[in-house]
């Protein structure tokens, strides 16, 4: 067996494959990914089925409470979480200084700073000093308030006045409204909700592993989510959708796609939006987002579909034997653009959904916790 598939023992030293590929480091009841099958699920439900049939709040309830809510339970959860979206005046008054300190800075960076400030203001304590019921309240609070911070920071950066949350809207629709200034149409609301539900959780990816690692130290949920945001900001993890949109706009016309991709492959560039670390078949998230994009329609959708075919053919010729199909980022870029979100906020919007998964995993980590402490193998000069 190859080192890429298993963990082997060399004497008393456990040697893991690069990137911990295939190594199981945690037990979870939240969900899992079966990459060879092109399938993933939240608890006992196929995630794409939930994205088709449920609301974001229902999926949020499923991950945090453990079951899909009935109508009355969902209404109560909606009202409770909507009431947690507002940010205190002391935090709101500090946001202009965060923007002024780095006017051209990445929104993910200012978002991390603002979230840390909110957690400090709210008095979050290490979970080892926090009752489980209070920890659940804190988790809901961080999820609910993060879109408010994202919207306020963006509008301040754009020279506009931040908007107060609208509790009559769901979290997804209010996220768009607090950025654009206009509530999305029912069709656009359904599109953004689908995207957010599809990306709430996805196995032990880099940011979720980060969240569980920080939680394992007993840290507060603010520290957990700020650390996870840092992980998600990387271009190999959560920052790809904006780069896909850049690619599509640069190509501009399907007739230019083949020359563009051939030049990119000759430079050994990474083609954003294609291939996945886990899936060896179609990414089910991409399939539903493509369907959603086609429902929305328009020139960008037509371009994306034609470019997908051209790039797919080029990759099959250039890298035979590797199944490099579109991943979630490809059509996510199209959907997010069509609902009116600026490209700079694609990754923070990803974080809006993943915040639900991070906090669910952090709370799960607190149960039967043991600090995550792997070893490294020294390969430097001989000491002594």
matplotlib code that plots the C-alpha trace (Angstrom):
import matplotlib.pyplot as plt

x = [0.0, 1.2, 2.0, -0.6, -3.4, -2.5, -0.7, 2.3, 4.5, 8.2, 9.6, 7.9, 7.3, 4.0, 4.6, 1.5, 1.1, 1.6, -1.3, -2.7, -4.5, -6.8, -5.8, -8.8, -8.2, -11.7, -15.1, -18.1, -21.8, -22.1, -21.5, -19.0, -17.7, -17.5, -15.3, -15.1, -18.9, -19.4, -21.6, -21.6, -24.1, -25.1, -26.0, -28.2, -29.3, -27.7, -26.6, -27.8, -31.3, -31.3, -30.2, -33.1, -35.8, -34.9, -34.0, -30.7, -32.1, -33.4, -30.0, -28.4, -30.8, -29.9, -26.2, -26.5, -29.5, -29.2, -32.5, -34.5, -37.1, -40.9, -42.7, -43.2, -39.6, -38.2, -40.2, -38.9, -35.3, -35.6, -36.9, -34.2, -31.3, -32.6, -32.6, -28.9, -27.8, -27.4, -24.0, -23.4, -22.7, -19.2, -18.3, -20.1, -18.3, -14.9, -15.5, -14.6, -11.2, -10.7, -11.5, -9.3, -6.3, -6.3, -8.5, -7.3, -7.1, -8.8, -12.4, -11.4, -8.7, -11.0, -13.7, -11.3, -10.5, -14.2, -15.2, -12.5, -13.6, -17.2, -16.3, -14.2, -17.1, -19.6, -17.3, -16.7, -14.7, -12.8, -15.4, -13.9, -15.4, -18.7, -21.9, -23.0, -26.3, -24.4, -21.9, -24.8, -26.1, -22.6, -22.4, -25.7, -24.6, -21.4, -23.1, -25.9, -23.8, -21.0, -23.0, -23.8, -20.1, -19.3, -22.0, -21.1, -17.4, -18.1, -20.4, -17.9, -15.2, -17.4, -18.3, -21.8, -23.7, -24.0, -27.5, -29.2, -30.3, -33.9, -35.3, -38.2, -35.6, -33.8, -30.0, -29.1, -31.4, -30.4, -26.7, -27.2, -29.3, -26.8, -24.2, -26.1, -28.7, -31.6, -33.3, -32.8, -35.7, -37.3, -35.3, -32.0, -32.8, -33.3, -30.0, -27.9, -29.6, -28.7, -25.1, -24.9, -26.6, -24.2, -21.2, -22.1, -19.9, -17.6, -15.7, -12.5, -11.3, -8.5, -10.6, -12.8, -9.7, -8.3, -11.5, -11.4, -7.7, -8.2, -11.3, -9.4, -7.2, -10.3, -10.3, -13.4, -15.6, -14.3, -10.8, -12.0, -13.9, -11.2, -8.6, -10.9, -11.4, -7.7, -7.5, -10.4, -8.7, -6.1, -6.4, -6.1, -9.1, -11.8, -10.6, -11.0, -14.5, -13.4, -10.5, -12.9, -14.9, -11.7, -10.9, -14.3, -14.2, -10.7, -11.7, -14.8, -15.9, -16.0, -13.9, -11.0, -11.3, -9.1, -6.2, -6.5, -6.4, -3.6, -1.5, -2.3, -1.4, 1.9, 2.7, 1.7, -0.9, -3.6, -6.9, -9.2, -12.6, -11.4, -10.4, -10.8, -8.7, -11.4, -13.8, -12.7, -16.0, -18.5, -18.6, -22.3, -22.1, -21.0, -23.9, -26.6, -25.0, -24.8, -28.5, -29.1, -27.1, -29.0, -32.2, -31.0, -29.7, -27.9, -24.7, -22.3, -24.0, -23.8, -20.1, -19.4, -21.1, -19.2, -15.9, -16.4, -16.6, -13.5, -11.4, -12.6, -11.5, -8.1, -7.5, -8.4, -5.8, -3.1, -3.6, -5.0, -6.2, -7.1, -10.8, -10.6, -14.2, -15.6, -15.6, -17.9, -16.0, -16.7, -20.5, -20.4, -18.6, -21.4, -24.3, -22.7, -22.1, -25.7, -27.2, -25.2, -22.3, -19.0, -16.1, -14.2, -17.0, -17.2, -14.9, -16.6, -19.9, -18.4, -17.5, -21.1, -22.2, -19.1, -19.4, -22.3, -20.2, -17.2, -19.2, -21.0, -17.6, -16.2, -19.1, -18.8, -15.0, -15.8, -17.5, -14.9, -12.2, -8.5, -6.1, -5.0, -1.3, 0.4, 4.1, 6.5, 9.6, 12.9, 14.8, 17.3, 21.1, 22.1, 21.9, 24.7]
y = [0.0, 3.5, 6.1, 8.4, 6.1, 4.8, 5.7, 3.4, 2.6, 2.9, 1.5, 3.5, 6.5, 6.9, 8.5, 10.0, 10.9, 14.5, 16.7, 14.0, 12.6, 9.8, 10.0, 9.8, 12.2, 12.8, 11.1, 13.2, 12.9, 16.2, 14.9, 13.4, 13.3, 10.1, 11.4, 8.3, 8.3, 12.1, 12.2, 14.2, 14.6, 16.5, 14.1, 11.5, 13.7, 14.1, 17.7, 18.6, 17.3, 19.6, 22.5, 21.8, 21.3, 23.2, 26.7, 27.8, 28.2, 24.6, 23.3, 25.5, 23.9, 20.5, 21.0, 22.8, 21.0, 17.7, 17.4, 19.1, 21.4, 21.3, 24.4, 25.8, 24.9, 26.6, 29.8, 30.0, 29.4, 32.0, 34.6, 33.7, 33.9, 37.0, 38.8, 38.0, 39.7, 43.2, 44.4, 46.6, 50.3, 49.9, 47.5, 49.4, 52.6, 50.8, 49.5, 52.7, 52.6, 49.0, 50.1, 53.2, 51.2, 49.2, 50.9, 48.6, 45.5, 42.3, 42.0, 38.7, 40.4, 43.2, 40.6, 38.6, 41.8, 42.8, 39.3, 39.2, 42.5, 41.3, 38.1, 40.2, 42.7, 39.9, 38.5, 35.1, 32.9, 29.6, 26.9, 25.0, 27.8, 28.0, 26.0, 24.0, 25.9, 29.2, 27.8, 27.0, 30.6, 32.0, 29.8, 31.1, 34.6, 34.4, 32.9, 35.5, 38.6, 37.8, 38.8, 42.1, 42.8, 41.8, 44.1, 47.0, 46.8, 46.7, 49.6, 51.7, 50.8, 51.9, 55.2, 54.2, 54.0, 50.5, 49.0, 47.6, 43.9, 43.2, 40.4, 39.9, 38.4, 35.2, 35.2, 34.7, 37.4, 39.9, 39.2, 40.3, 43.3, 44.6, 44.6, 45.8, 48.0, 46.1, 42.9, 40.2, 38.8, 35.5, 33.8, 35.4, 34.6, 30.9, 30.9, 32.4, 30.1, 27.1, 28.1, 28.7, 25.4, 23.5, 25.0, 24.8, 21.8, 19.6, 17.0, 17.9, 20.5, 22.9, 25.5, 23.0, 21.1, 24.5, 25.1, 21.8, 22.1, 25.5, 24.3, 21.3, 23.8, 24.9, 28.3, 30.5, 30.3, 33.7, 32.4, 29.3, 31.1, 33.8, 31.1, 29.3, 32.5, 32.8, 29.3, 30.0, 33.1, 31.1, 31.0, 27.1, 26.9, 29.6, 32.3, 30.5, 31.7, 35.3, 34.0, 31.9, 35.0, 36.8, 34.0, 34.0, 37.8, 37.6, 35.0, 37.1, 35.0, 31.3, 31.6, 32.7, 29.9, 27.3, 29.7, 31.0, 27.6, 26.3, 29.3, 28.8, 25.1, 25.9, 28.1, 25.3, 27.6, 26.2, 26.4, 27.7, 25.9, 22.5, 19.5, 18.7, 17.2, 14.7, 14.1, 11.7, 12.2, 15.1, 17.5, 17.4, 21.0, 22.1, 20.1, 21.8, 25.3, 24.8, 23.9, 27.0, 29.2, 27.9, 28.7, 32.3, 32.5, 35.3, 35.9, 35.0, 31.7, 30.9, 31.8, 29.7, 26.6, 26.9, 27.6, 24.6, 22.3, 23.8, 23.6, 20.1, 18.9, 20.6, 19.1, 15.6, 16.0, 17.7, 15.5, 12.1, 9.8, 12.6, 13.4, 17.2, 18.4, 21.6, 22.0, 24.1, 27.3, 27.3, 27.9, 29.5, 32.4, 32.8, 32.5, 34.9, 37.5, 37.2, 37.8, 41.1, 40.3, 41.9, 39.5, 40.7, 39.4, 35.9, 34.4, 36.3, 34.9, 31.4, 32.1, 33.1, 29.5, 27.8, 29.6, 27.3, 24.2, 25.6, 26.3, 22.9, 21.1, 23.2, 22.3, 18.6, 18.8, 19.9, 16.5, 14.0, 16.5, 15.7, 18.4, 17.8, 17.4, 15.6, 15.2, 16.3, 14.5, 16.4, 16.4, 19.2, 19.0, 16.4, 18.1, 18.0]
z = [0.0, -0.8, 1.8, 0.1, 1.3, 4.7, 7.9, 8.4, 11.5, 11.3, 14.5, 17.3, 15.0, 13.2, 9.8, 8.2, 4.5, 3.4, 4.3, 6.6, 3.5, 4.6, 8.3, 10.6, 13.6, 15.0, 15.4, 14.4, 14.1, 12.1, 8.6, 6.2, 2.6, 0.5, -2.2, -4.4, -4.6, -5.1, -2.0, 1.3, 4.1, 7.2, 9.9, 8.2, 5.2, 1.8, 1.8, -1.7, -0.8, 2.2, 0.0, -2.4, 0.2, 3.4, 4.6, 5.9, 9.4, 9.3, 8.3, 11.0, 13.5, 12.3, 12.8, 16.2, 17.8, 16.1, 14.1, 11.5, 13.2, 12.8, 11.7, 15.2, 16.3, 13.1, 13.7, 17.3, 16.1, 13.3, 15.8, 18.3, 15.9, 14.1, 17.5, 17.8, 14.6, 16.0, 17.1, 20.2, 19.8, 21.2, 18.4, 15.7, 16.7, 16.4, 12.8, 11.0, 12.7, 11.5, 7.9, 8.2, 9.5, 6.2, 3.6, 0.9, 3.1, 2.4, 3.8, 5.5, 7.5, 8.7, 9.4, 11.6, 13.6, 14.0, 15.0, 17.7, 19.0, 19.2, 21.0, 23.5, 24.0, 24.5, 27.3, 25.7, 28.1, 27.5, 27.0, 30.0, 32.1, 30.2, 30.8, 27.7, 27.4, 27.3, 24.8, 22.5, 22.8, 22.1, 19.0, 17.6, 18.4, 16.4, 13.4, 13.5, 14.0, 11.5, 8.4, 10.2, 10.6, 7.0, 5.7, 7.9, 7.1, 3.4, 3.4, 5.5, 3.0, 0.2, 1.9, 2.8, 6.0, 7.6, 7.8, 10.8, 10.5, 9.4, 11.5, 9.1, 6.6, 6.9, 7.5, 3.8, 2.4, 5.2, 4.5, 0.8, 1.9, 4.4, 1.6, -1.4, 0.3, -1.3, -0.2, -2.9, -4.9, -3.9, -6.7, -5.6, -2.0, -2.9, -4.9, -2.1, 0.4, -1.7, -1.9, 1.9, 2.7, 0.4, 2.1, 5.8, 6.4, 4.3, 6.4, 8.2, 5.8, 6.7, 8.5, 10.3, 11.5, 12.6, 14.6, 16.3, 17.1, 18.7, 20.5, 21.9, 23.9, 25.8, 24.1, 23.7, 20.5, 19.4, 19.2, 17.5, 14.7, 14.2, 13.7, 11.3, 9.4, 9.0, 7.5, 5.1, 3.8, 2.0, -1.8, -1.7, 0.6, 0.6, -1.7, -5.0, -6.2, -6.8, -8.8, -10.9, -11.7, -12.7, -15.0, -16.7, -17.1, -18.5, -21.1, -21.9, -25.0, -25.5, -28.6, -26.5, -23.9, -25.6, -26.2, -22.6, -21.0, -23.2, -22.2, -18.5, -18.7, -20.5, -17.5, -15.1, -13.6, -11.3, -13.1, -10.4, -10.1, -11.4, -9.4, -5.7, -2.9, -2.0, -4.9, -7.6, -9.5, -9.9, -7.0, -6.0, -4.8, -8.3, -9.9, -7.9, -8.2, -12.0, -12.0, -9.9, -12.3, -15.3, -13.5, -13.1, -16.7, -18.4, -20.5, -17.6, -17.2, -20.9, -20.8, -17.8, -19.3, -22.6, -20.9, -18.6, -21.6, -23.2, -20.0, -19.2, -22.7, -22.3, -18.9, -20.1, -22.9, -20.8, -17.7, -18.9, -16.2, -13.7, -13.3, -12.9, -13.1, -11.8, -8.0, -5.8, -6.5, -10.3, -10.3, -6.8, -8.5, -11.0, -8.5, -6.0, -8.7, -10.0, -6.6, -6.5, -4.2, -5.0, -5.7, -2.7, -0.5, -2.0, 0.7, 3.6, 2.3, 2.3, 5.9, 6.8, 6.1, 7.3, 10.7, 11.3, 10.7, 12.7, 15.8, 15.6, 15.4, 18.2, 20.5, 19.5, 20.3, 23.9, 24.5, 25.5, 24.6, 24.4, 23.2, 19.6, 19.7, 16.8, 16.4, 13.8, 12.3, 12.6, 9.3, 10.0, 10.8, 13.4, 16.8, 19.4]

ax = plt.figure().add_subplot(projection="3d")
ax.plot(x, y, z, "-o")
ax.set_aspect("equal")
plt.show()
